[in-house]
Amino acid sequence: MDSAAGWIEHETEGDASVLYLRGAWRLANLGAISRALKSLPPAEHKRFVLDGSRLKELDTSAGFILYRHLVGIGCTESTVSARGFDPRHRKLLRLVHERMTCPPSAARSMHLGLVQRVGAAALKLGRLLRTHSAFVGVVVLEALGLLRRPGRFRAKETVAQFEAVGLDAIPIVALVTFLIGVVFAYLLGVQAQRYGANIFVVDGVGLAMCRELSPLLAAVIVAGRSGAAFTAQLGTMKVQEEIDAISTLGLSPVQVLVIPRLAAIVVALPVLVFVGDVAGVAGGMLVGAWQLDIGAAAFLDRLHAVLPMSAFVIGVAKAPVFGAFIAMIACRMGLLVARDARSVGESTTSTVVQSIVWVIVLDAIFAVALQSLDL
Amino acid sequence: MERVLEADSVVTRFGTEVIHDRVSFTVGRGEVVALIGASGTGKSVLLKEAIGLIRPSGGTIRLLGTDVWRSSADELNALRRRFGMLFQDGALFSSLTVAENIAVPFRENTDLPMDLIAPLVGFKLALVGLAPDAGSKTPAELSGGMRKRVALARALALEPEILFLDEPTSGLDPVGARAFDALVRVLSESLGLTVFIVTHDLDTLLSIIDRAIVLSRGKVIADGPVSAVMQADDPWIRDYFSARAPLVPEAS
């Protein structure tokens, strides 16, 4: 008996239809109640009487569905009357009736088409890049301001950030570059052994690690580790209105928050690159001794002879540029966070993606530019 | 009267600090009860213990006849569908629109089809006095008062028997706060809701509360109708109820 009868009994008294509501009209039974209402005969401009004498329970959702159905089949206040309801249910129905305005159109979040999404994303990216350059200007001005009043530079904060960005990252950077050194030397060695050119592995590993791999790996690790942390920190501070509080105290958020982080990362990344150079070469030495019959002393001798100083300097000199980009992007994205939790996550993701892309773009620019300068 | 919430000798310790020292009280069905007390007396902690979020160090809490801290996860989840909770700042899900926020309990806990949920969400919005077009906004776009109303609509979605409100009027302007109070009272009377409010708001207390429970120094120091609690002989209670005294014209 899934039909209407379980929930509604329909009788005719004179010219009126009497609907006896039955059972527990609760949210849990709403699906069945809704079906029962739909199976009722259409109104045909008759009068309806709602009888609540057989009703056990009633809640607002069920009351709303009942009224919605009655309105839907063309009933008005004058053609529906109620009787026999428990006073509590009568009160509830009155509240439902009072609050029931026209039901809104189903509100959903908008779903855009492919072209619209591409367009919106492009516009957003354009706006972001434009405001990035404005931010760079602000930071430069604030940094110049610091030059005039060096007492305002936050040395303590900078050192604390340096520890978090640089010193704490040494183990992970050393591990990653060491392993890449091992892999790189091994792959080179497999090729070189065929021609009996084992010793040239040293040239390859030294040059690749110092000039390209170590700066790139250290920058990617710092972007993922510290860039994400900066954005999340500043973003959360923004959400908690701490950044507004800093401004209200007459301090500049850029001087207090951005410049220490920028300085820390610009100093820390070259240090990490140096650590990476050493660890990567050590990885190469391990493979040399183990697989290629190049002893440690021979390895170092060869390295000393073939690795130009310029390769090492170029590698270390790229690091502050990478670092500055990472710090600027991370701080900028942190300050852009809106006042909700989702926005912190989105900005953090965006920081890591932007930082890594920029590091690789810059690296490519360096490679081409230095090549044309014959360096 | 049927007891829907019973706290029996609840003890809460954080480290060596005793927050609640054998706190006991009951709430009957249909009552509107306020828990008051100075900041730091553990009102919100007690509330979270009652709804199964923080485990008390000792004592029992029975909610709708179920011992909250000795029930299985399934029993607790079944219980959670029978009460609604309004968190202090609304705790709306910021990644969802207002309408989606209210739809969450329907989607997760009922098997209603979408074409029934959408109008129900609209009705819940209207029930708490919001215009239908609020549904498409995101929580970040709402004012404090609107956030609380949306949170109330979400708390009321599954037709709860008990409504827990944590400082519902904090951060609202007096007009908004009184309107919110009136809304809670209308809902509790029409729906037969039991309402348990943690509040600091003296006006809430004087306008819509049936009974007040006063927590101080880890104990319940007064429990009864507001008019009786006002007369209690305790320095904190006297200070609390006279906090507004200079603003009220003196009866000469």
Interface residues (C-beta under 8 A of the other chain):
Chain A: R26 L27 A28 L30 G31 S34 D59 T60 S61 F64 I65 R68 R88 K91 L92 R94 L95 V96 R99 M100 T101 C102 P103 P104 S105 A106 A107 R108 S109 A338 R339 D340 A341 R342 S343
Chain B: S94 S95 L96 T97 V98 A99 E100 T110 D111 L112 P113 M114 L116 A118 P119 L120 V121 G122 F123 L125 A126 L127 G129 P132 D133 G135 S136 T138 P139 A140 L156 L158 E159 V186 L187 E189 S190 L191 G192
